[in-house]
Amino acid sequence: MKKMDRNQMAARVARDIPEGAYVNLGIGLPTLVANHIPAGREVILHSENGVLGIGPRPAKGAEDYDLINAGKEPVTLLAGGAFFHHADSFGMIRGRHLDFCVLGAFQVSVSGDIANWHTGAPDAIPAVGGAMDLAVGAKKVLVMMEHLTKEGTSKIVERCSYPLTGAACVNRIYTDLAVIDVRADGLHVIDMAEGLEFDELQKLTGVPLHYRETAKA
């Protein structure tokens, strides 16, 4: 089994984002999606600090630290892009003007709950940011995360043990092992990493998964 690396994960997410979509990329791993939007496809990327029309990451040495995303990372701005007050940016989110958001997560439950702002550890720094608004404001919520923790336990769980960001809001999960849809009847495997067998994925995940070979994307 060969896990997907972070850029392969980002490219897999980008592949599923349709022409003309307005998309928020969450802090951390999801920001890599900006580098992998297919050539010729117009996707309008949003950041909650007040940027619309984000392009790929700037080349090393070409960074402009007056133009950053919500994670304080330098970004580029495509032709037609704009930056504006963060209150207007949150108005876009709360007004449900975003087609997708891509969020990182500590845990996702079988019912689509997401926990991504606090682990509950005594030394952890809570950092909810705009995630709660995005979880309920975006029309579809995509999660991009590693499948397993550093200890080897699944981040896809029966019930989240960390404080929730949003309840029953996740539509699809992208990990370094698989792409999984969250549906009313459970979790459906859409795609798997090269060389990974379903039985092994099921064992690693630990919660019931559905899979049909004909459904592989």
Backbone bond lengths (Angstrom), bond angles and torsions (degrees), N, CA, C in turn:
res aa  C-N    CA-C-N  psi(-1)  N-CA   C-N-CA  omega(-1)  CA-C   N-CA-C  phi
1 M - - - 1.461 - - 1.529 110.84 -
2 K 1.315 115.52 133.24 1.455 120.28 176.85 1.522 109.25 -119.30
3 K 1.326 115.90 114.94 1.461 119.77 178.62 1.528 110.22 -67.75
4 M 1.320 115.75 150.15 1.460 119.91 172.70 1.518 108.89 -73.59
5 D 1.338 117.11 139.62 1.452 119.06 174.23 1.528 108.68 -81.47
6 R 1.308 116.09 177.43 1.466 119.57 -172.70 1.523 113.00 -64.11
7 N 1.319 116.64 -36.48 1.462 118.94 178.67 1.525 111.48 -71.49
8 Q 1.309 117.65 -34.73 1.460 120.37 175.25 1.527 110.77 -65.91
9 M 1.327 116.40 -38.99 1.463 120.17 176.23 1.525 110.71 -62.28
10 A 1.332 115.65 -45.08 1.468 120.45 -179.13 1.522 110.86 -63.00
11 A 1.329 116.71 -40.69 1.464 120.47 178.84 1.524 110.66 -65.27
12 R 1.345 116.48 -35.11 1.476 120.06 179.16 1.514 110.89 -67.60
13 V 1.330 117.31 -39.37 1.463 120.65 175.55 1.523 109.78 -64.47
14 A 1.329 117.06 -48.40 1.458 121.77 -177.25 1.525 111.78 -58.59
15 R 1.316 116.50 -34.52 1.461 121.14 -179.77 1.525 112.18 -59.51
16 D 1.327 116.23 -30.70 1.464 120.63 -175.48 1.525 113.91 -90.58
17 I 1.321 117.88 -4.54 1.461 120.53 -178.43 1.528 108.91 -88.37
18 P 1.310 118.10 120.69 1.468 120.26 -172.41 1.527 113.92 -80.09
19 E 1.298 114.96 164.69 1.464 123.65 175.95 1.523 110.47 -54.16
20 G 1.336 115.47 133.93 1.461 120.60 174.41 1.514 115.68 82.24
21 A 1.322 118.01 3.08 1.466 120.40 -176.83 1.522 111.25 -75.80
22 Y 1.324 115.36 145.07 1.464 123.05 171.41 1.526 107.26 -99.68
23 V 1.335 115.76 122.85 1.466 120.57 -167.44 1.522 110.92 -134.92
24 N 1.331 116.66 130.99 1.461 121.06 170.77 1.518 108.90 -96.58
25 L 1.328 116.40 132.65 1.455 121.96 175.50 1.524 108.97 -105.07
26 G 1.312 116.72 119.08 1.450 121.49 -178.03 1.518 112.42 -69.29
27 I 1.314 115.53 170.02 1.462 122.65 -178.67 1.534 110.06 -66.01
28 G 1.324 115.36 144.69 1.462 120.73 175.56 1.516 112.52 90.11
29 L 1.320 115.60 -134.03 1.461 122.95 -175.00 1.529 113.83 -50.04
30 P 1.328 120.34 -44.81 1.461 119.93 -177.61 1.530 114.99 -58.99
31 T 1.329 118.48 -24.40 1.466 119.24 -178.65 1.525 112.05 -62.82
32 L 1.339 117.77 -21.60 1.459 121.18 179.13 1.530 112.46 -65.86
33 V 1.325 116.80 -21.08 1.469 120.53 -179.52 1.525 110.83 -58.84
34 A 1.330 117.03 -31.57 1.471 120.79 -179.25 1.523 112.35 -58.67
35 N 1.321 116.87 -27.83 1.465 120.96 -178.37 1.522 113.24 -82.21
36 H 1.327 117.28 -5.87 1.463 119.95 -170.13 1.526 114.00 -126.64
37 I 1.330 117.42 13.99 1.461 119.10 174.71 1.530 108.23 -62.18
38 P 1.331 119.52 127.21 1.467 120.84 -176.83 1.530 112.39 -56.46
39 A 1.312 115.68 140.33 1.473 121.74 179.93 1.524 109.80 -56.48
40 G 1.328 115.27 134.57 1.448 120.55 177.91 1.517 114.91 86.06
41 R 1.332 117.90 -6.03 1.468 121.08 178.42 1.519 109.33 -98.66
42 E 1.314 117.24 124.31 1.467 120.85 178.93 1.521 109.62 -87.91
43 V 1.319 115.30 114.35 1.455 122.96 175.24 1.519 106.58 -127.95
44 I 1.319 117.91 127.74 1.458 122.24 -175.07 1.527 108.41 -97.86
45 L 1.324 115.78 109.73 1.464 121.51 -175.52 1.524 111.12 -92.48
46 H 1.322 115.34 137.60 1.466 123.91 -173.52 1.521 109.78 -121.28
47 S 1.333 116.01 145.34 1.457 121.51 171.20 1.518 108.35 -128.60
48 E 1.346 116.48 138.10 1.467 119.20 -170.24 1.519 114.46 -68.96
49 N 1.331 118.04 -12.43 1.461 117.93 175.51 1.529 112.13 -78.37
50 G 1.337 117.28 -2.77 1.456 120.86 172.23 1.513 114.89 112.46
51 V 1.335 116.84 51.04 1.463 121.59 176.94 1.521 108.66 -135.21
52 L 1.307 115.83 137.40 1.463 121.92 176.96 1.524 107.79 -135.29
53 G 1.332 115.93 131.38 1.457 120.02 -178.28 1.516 112.84 96.56
54 I 1.331 116.55 34.61 1.471 121.43 180.00 1.529 110.15 -70.22
55 G 1.331 114.85 140.89 1.455 121.14 176.13 1.510 111.36 -107.24
56 P 1.333 118.35 -163.27 1.466 121.78 177.98 1.524 111.28 -63.41
57 R 1.311 116.20 165.03 1.465 120.76 177.06 1.531 109.36 -61.20
58 P 1.326 117.29 144.82 1.471 119.14 179.00 1.519 111.97 -68.67
59 A 1.325 115.60 153.10 1.461 120.27 175.79 1.523 109.38 -64.77
60 K 1.318 116.16 151.74 1.460 120.53 178.89 1.528 109.66 -58.92
61 G 1.323 115.61 129.01 1.455 121.17 -177.70 1.510 113.53 94.64
62 A 1.345 116.86 -11.69 1.471 120.83 -178.76 1.528 111.62 -109.08
63 E 1.322 116.37 14.16 1.464 120.12 -177.92 1.524 111.91 -69.44
64 D 1.327 115.96 142.53 1.461 122.41 173.07 1.524 106.57 -120.17
65 Y 1.331 116.73 106.76 1.459 119.72 -173.91 1.529 113.13 -79.13
66 D 1.320 117.14 5.07 1.467 120.60 167.04 1.529 110.51 -86.92
67 L 1.334 117.15 -8.99 1.464 121.83 -179.86 1.527 107.39 -123.61
68 I 1.325 115.79 98.40 1.464 121.35 -173.59 1.524 110.39 -132.60
69 N 1.326 115.65 163.47 1.462 120.63 173.43 1.528 110.15 -92.88
70 A 1.323 116.47 -173.13 1.463 120.13 -176.70 1.516 113.00 -67.00
71 G 1.335 117.03 -18.96 1.458 120.69 176.32 1.511 113.23 -91.84
72 K 1.339 116.59 11.40 1.471 124.10 179.02 1.530 112.64 66.49
73 E 1.335 116.33 23.52 1.461 121.06 176.15 1.523 109.29 -95.19
74 P 1.323 118.53 140.72 1.467 120.18 178.65 1.524 111.15 -65.92
75 V 1.320 115.65 141.48 1.463 121.89 178.81 1.521 109.45 -130.26
76 T 1.324 115.46 171.65 1.464 120.48 170.87 1.526 108.24 -108.60
77 L 1.311 115.05 162.87 1.463 121.32 179.67 1.522 108.19 -121.94
78 L 1.319 116.37 125.35 1.460 121.05 179.57 1.523 110.50 -77.69
79 A 1.318 116.55 164.12 1.473 121.32 176.44 1.520 109.16 -56.41
80 G 1.330 115.73 130.95 1.459 120.52 -177.85 1.511 113.50 90.54
81 G 1.338 117.53 -5.15 1.456 121.31 179.62 1.528 111.79 -71.86
82 A 1.335 115.55 166.48 1.467 119.74 -177.21 1.519 109.91 -151.61
83 F 1.332 115.05 157.23 1.461 119.73 170.88 1.517 108.13 -131.05
84 F 1.338 117.36 150.59 1.462 122.01 -166.35 1.519 109.48 -161.92
85 H 1.325 116.99 177.25 1.457 122.53 -177.12 1.527 110.79 -63.13
86 H 1.348 115.95 143.27 1.455 118.05 -177.24 1.525 112.58 -67.23
87 A 1.335 118.42 -21.27 1.463 120.14 175.57 1.526 110.53 -64.72
88 D 1.350 116.00 -39.51 1.464 119.30 175.87 1.525 110.54 -66.62
89 S 1.330 115.74 -36.20 1.455 120.35 179.23 1.530 110.80 -62.91
90 F 1.327 116.35 -43.79 1.461 118.81 178.55 1.520 111.47 -71.52
91 G 1.321 117.20 -26.04 1.459 119.98 172.37 1.520 111.28 -62.52
92 M 1.339 116.88 -36.94 1.466 121.06 175.86 1.524 110.68 -63.39
93 I 1.352 115.50 -42.63 1.462 120.09 -179.00 1.521 110.54 -67.56
94 R 1.317 116.98 -52.80 1.464 120.83 -175.31 1.516 112.37 -70.18
95 G 1.334 116.35 -23.29 1.462 120.64 176.15 1.514 113.09 -83.01
96 R 1.336 117.31 3.72 1.469 124.14 178.14 1.528 112.10 60.39
97 H 1.331 115.15 43.53 1.462 120.57 177.37 1.531 112.50 -94.49
98 L 1.338 117.30 -1.68 1.460 120.94 178.01 1.527 109.62 -98.35
99 D 1.328 115.98 130.35 1.460 120.02 179.31 1.516 111.69 -75.28
100 F 1.333 116.64 -38.01 1.462 121.86 -178.07 1.521 110.06 -140.67
101 C 1.307 116.30 152.05 1.457 120.41 159.53 1.524 106.92 -129.11
102 V 1.324 115.73 148.84 1.458 122.08 177.68 1.523 106.48 -117.05
103 L 1.314 116.60 115.27 1.459 121.92 -175.66 1.523 111.23 -117.27
104 G 1.320 116.59 147.16 1.449 121.06 166.80 1.517 108.63 -80.23
105 A 1.335 117.30 167.80 1.466 119.28 -178.99 1.522 111.23 -156.01
106 F 1.333 114.71 151.79 1.460 121.82 169.03 1.526 110.01 -86.95
107 Q 1.350 115.06 -36.56 1.460 121.01 179.77 1.527 109.90 -150.20
108 V 1.327 115.53 148.23 1.465 122.42 168.53 1.522 106.77 -133.03
109 S 1.330 116.94 135.00 1.461 120.19 -178.62 1.526 111.03 -93.07
110 V 1.318 116.11 167.85 1.460 121.46 -179.93 1.526 111.96 -63.42
111 S 1.325 116.90 -22.57 1.467 120.41 179.07 1.525 112.70 -93.73
112 G 1.351 116.93 4.60 1.454 120.04 176.67 1.506 115.48 90.30
113 D 1.332 117.83 12.69 1.468 120.31 171.75 1.532 108.53 -70.90
114 I 1.324 116.14 147.49 1.463 120.50 177.94 1.516 110.28 -126.78
115 A 1.323 115.83 137.55 1.470 123.02 173.68 1.520 106.74 -124.38
116 N 1.328 116.67 113.51 1.477 117.84 -176.38 1.520 114.48 -142.84
117 W 1.342 117.30 13.75 1.464 116.68 -175.43 1.531 114.34 -119.70
118 H 1.324 118.15 -14.76 1.470 119.24 -176.79 1.525 109.11 -161.80
119 T 1.320 116.45 132.16 1.463 120.09 178.23 1.521 112.57 -89.82
120 G 1.322 116.15 -10.42 1.452 119.18 -177.48 1.517 113.51 84.66
121 A 1.334 117.20 -5.16 1.466 120.12 179.36 1.528 109.81 -66.76
122 P 1.333 117.80 143.94 1.467 120.90 -175.82 1.529 113.48 -57.84
123 D 1.342 117.41 -32.86 1.464 119.62 -177.33 1.527 113.04 -97.54
124 A 1.348 117.10 5.29 1.466 120.20 -178.55 1.526 110.19 -79.00
125 I 1.325 115.56 145.26 1.465 121.17 178.79 1.521 108.39 -100.84
126 P 1.334 118.69 112.32 1.474 120.14 179.24 1.522 110.94 -59.76
127 A 1.323 116.74 138.02 1.468 120.26 -176.23 1.521 110.05 -148.15
128 V 1.330 115.91 71.58 1.463 118.11 -176.31 1.529 112.45 -74.07
129 G 1.339 117.84 -33.54 1.458 119.77 -179.94 1.517 111.86 53.48
130 G 1.331 116.62 -134.26 1.464 120.87 -179.86 1.515 112.90 -97.09
131 A 1.340 117.59 9.87 1.465 120.46 -171.81 1.528 113.00 -62.02
132 M 1.330 117.15 -39.11 1.469 118.65 -179.56 1.522 111.06 -64.64
133 D 1.327 116.81 -39.70 1.465 120.30 177.22 1.519 110.56 -64.79
134 L 1.333 116.67 -43.12 1.463 120.95 -178.85 1.521 111.49 -66.20
135 A 1.317 117.31 -38.72 1.461 120.96 -177.68 1.523 112.24 -61.01
136 V 1.321 116.69 -31.72 1.476 119.73 -179.59 1.523 112.42 -105.97
137 G 1.348 117.08 -15.92 1.454 119.76 -175.07 1.509 114.83 -93.76
138 A 1.344 117.43 -30.52 1.462 120.10 179.59 1.527 109.47 -75.94
139 K 1.327 115.84 146.88 1.464 119.53 -179.25 1.520 112.12 -68.14
140 K 1.334 116.53 -33.03 1.463 121.12 174.69 1.518 109.21 -137.13
141 V 1.324 115.80 138.93 1.459 122.03 -178.21 1.534 108.98 -112.49
142 L 1.334 115.48 119.96 1.457 122.35 176.31 1.519 108.38 -108.87
143 V 1.312 116.94 137.28 1.461 121.08 178.08 1.522 108.79 -112.37
144 M 1.323 115.44 134.68 1.463 122.38 178.93 1.526 107.28 -124.00
145 M 1.327 116.35 115.94 1.467 120.22 -175.68 1.523 109.80 -158.54
146 E 1.314 116.27 162.97 1.458 120.53 170.97 1.527 108.33 -71.34
147 H 1.321 115.72 146.32 1.462 120.37 -173.58 1.526 112.04 -70.09
148 L 1.324 115.87 -35.89 1.461 121.10 -175.09 1.524 111.66 -119.63
149 T 1.312 116.22 152.16 1.455 121.20 172.77 1.527 109.12 -74.20
150 K 1.319 117.04 173.29 1.467 121.19 176.43 1.520 111.47 -61.73
151 E 1.323 116.15 -24.32 1.469 120.75 179.03 1.526 112.17 -85.81
152 G 1.337 116.36 -4.70 1.462 120.26 177.25 1.512 115.55 91.10
153 T 1.332 117.92 10.40 1.463 120.69 177.23 1.521 110.27 -94.78
154 S 1.310 115.62 153.25 1.463 121.00 -176.19 1.529 111.79 -72.25
155 K 1.323 115.50 139.48 1.464 120.78 173.52 1.530 111.19 -85.76
156 I 1.324 116.22 -10.28 1.465 121.44 172.87 1.519 106.65 -94.12
157 V 1.312 116.84 118.86 1.467 121.09 -167.73 1.526 111.13 -131.85
158 E 1.317 114.36 163.67 1.471 119.81 176.27 1.525 110.02 -65.21
159 R 1.318 115.10 -44.79 1.471 120.83 179.90 1.517 108.62 -146.04
160 C 1.319 118.05 132.94 1.469 121.53 -178.14 1.529 110.24 -65.08
161 S 1.314 115.55 134.32 1.463 120.48 176.23 1.524 111.61 -96.79
162 Y 1.331 116.91 -11.20 1.464 121.93 177.02 1.525 109.82 -94.83
163 P 1.335 118.01 161.28 1.464 120.68 178.35 1.532 110.72 -58.18
164 L 1.326 116.42 135.32 1.461 120.65 -176.03 1.528 112.40 -75.14
165 T 1.318 114.06 145.32 1.462 122.12 169.19 1.522 109.00 -91.35
166 G 1.324 115.89 -41.68 1.455 122.01 179.09 1.514 110.01 -156.72
167 A 1.328 116.48 152.84 1.461 121.57 -177.84 1.529 110.50 -107.74
168 A 1.332 115.51 134.01 1.467 122.89 173.99 1.531 112.21 48.94
169 C 1.325 115.98 46.35 1.473 120.09 -174.93 1.526 113.87 -118.49
170 V 1.328 118.35 -14.56 1.471 121.32 -175.28 1.528 110.18 -81.09
171 N 1.325 115.87 131.63 1.463 121.36 178.36 1.529 113.54 -98.12
172 R 1.331 116.83 -37.42 1.463 120.29 -177.48 1.526 109.59 -149.03
173 I 1.335 115.65 143.33 1.460 123.22 179.97 1.524 108.95 -116.09
174 Y 1.330 116.17 129.60 1.462 122.52 175.21 1.525 107.70 -114.34
175 T 1.324 116.69 122.47 1.459 119.99 176.54 1.527 108.94 -126.22
176 D 1.321 115.52 -179.84 1.462 119.84 177.37 1.529 111.86 -76.08
177 L 1.340 116.90 -2.62 1.464 121.25 178.09 1.519 113.92 -114.77
178 A 1.330 117.79 -28.82 1.459 119.08 -171.59 1.524 112.66 -161.87
179 V 1.336 114.35 165.67 1.461 122.99 169.39 1.523 105.77 -115.74
180 I 1.320 116.42 126.20 1.462 121.54 -171.06 1.520 110.16 -132.89
181 D 1.325 116.41 126.25 1.455 121.63 174.69 1.522 110.28 -86.07
182 V 1.332 115.80 141.73 1.464 121.62 173.37 1.524 106.92 -100.18
183 R 1.320 116.45 114.26 1.460 121.87 -178.03 1.520 110.18 -123.71
184 A 1.321 115.74 171.46 1.462 120.56 -176.90 1.526 111.81 -60.83
185 D 1.338 117.09 -30.44 1.461 120.12 -178.35 1.520 112.95 -98.55
186 G 1.340 118.13 12.78 1.445 120.81 175.56 1.515 114.37 125.38
187 L 1.316 116.07 -161.70 1.460 122.92 -175.39 1.529 110.07 -97.43
188 H 1.324 116.12 126.14 1.463 121.80 -177.84 1.526 110.13 -115.42
189 V 1.321 117.03 122.01 1.461 122.83 179.84 1.523 108.78 -76.94
190 I 1.336 116.13 123.04 1.460 123.00 -179.07 1.525 110.78 -98.39
191 D 1.312 116.04 -34.71 1.454 121.18 -175.01 1.522 108.51 -155.45
192 M 1.338 116.56 154.94 1.460 120.69 178.71 1.522 109.84 -136.50
193 A 1.325 115.35 157.44 1.457 121.11 177.12 1.529 109.42 -61.77
194 E 1.310 115.41 149.70 1.463 121.31 -178.60 1.531 110.71 -57.49
195 G 1.329 115.73 129.73 1.455 120.78 177.83 1.519 114.88 86.72
196 L 1.318 117.65 -4.95 1.465 120.75 -179.28 1.525 109.74 -90.03
197 E 1.319 116.33 129.32 1.456 121.63 176.75 1.524 109.69 -92.42
198 F 1.330 115.84 150.40 1.460 120.06 -177.20 1.528 112.07 -59.00
199 D 1.332 117.34 -41.14 1.467 119.81 -178.60 1.527 111.65 -59.61
200 E 1.334 116.25 -37.75 1.459 120.08 178.95 1.525 110.48 -69.66
201 L 1.341 116.01 -42.44 1.472 119.88 177.20 1.518 110.37 -60.25
202 Q 1.335 116.58 -43.34 1.464 120.59 178.80 1.518 111.74 -59.86
203 K 1.322 116.36 -42.93 1.466 121.00 -179.84 1.525 111.03 -64.66
204 L 1.332 117.13 -42.61 1.462 120.97 -179.13 1.531 111.75 -68.29
205 T 1.328 116.12 -33.55 1.464 120.42 -174.71 1.521 111.95 -79.59
206 G 1.323 117.14 -42.60 1.461 119.87 172.60 1.513 116.26 83.17
207 V 1.335 117.87 -6.10 1.464 121.37 173.34 1.524 107.06 -120.20
208 P 1.330 118.80 155.35 1.469 120.60 -175.17 1.528 112.94 -59.96
209 L 1.339 115.32 134.05 1.454 123.01 177.39 1.517 109.01 -123.67
210 H 1.333 115.64 147.66 1.464 121.51 173.91 1.522 107.79 -108.48
211 Y 1.325 115.44 142.95 1.470 118.39 179.47 1.519 110.39 -154.36
212 R 1.330 115.33 132.20 1.462 122.27 171.36 1.516 107.64 -126.29
213 E 1.303 117.34 129.62 1.463 121.13 -178.13 1.513 111.52 -55.84
214 T 1.335 116.75 -36.10 1.467 120.75 -178.71 1.519 112.65 -69.24
215 A 1.339 116.57 -16.19 1.474 120.40 -178.17 1.521 112.12 -88.08
216 K 1.345 117.06 -6.06 1.464 119.53 -176.13 1.512 110.79 -62.49
217 A 1.351 116.28 130.52 1.465 121.08 -177.07 1.513 110.48 -94.67
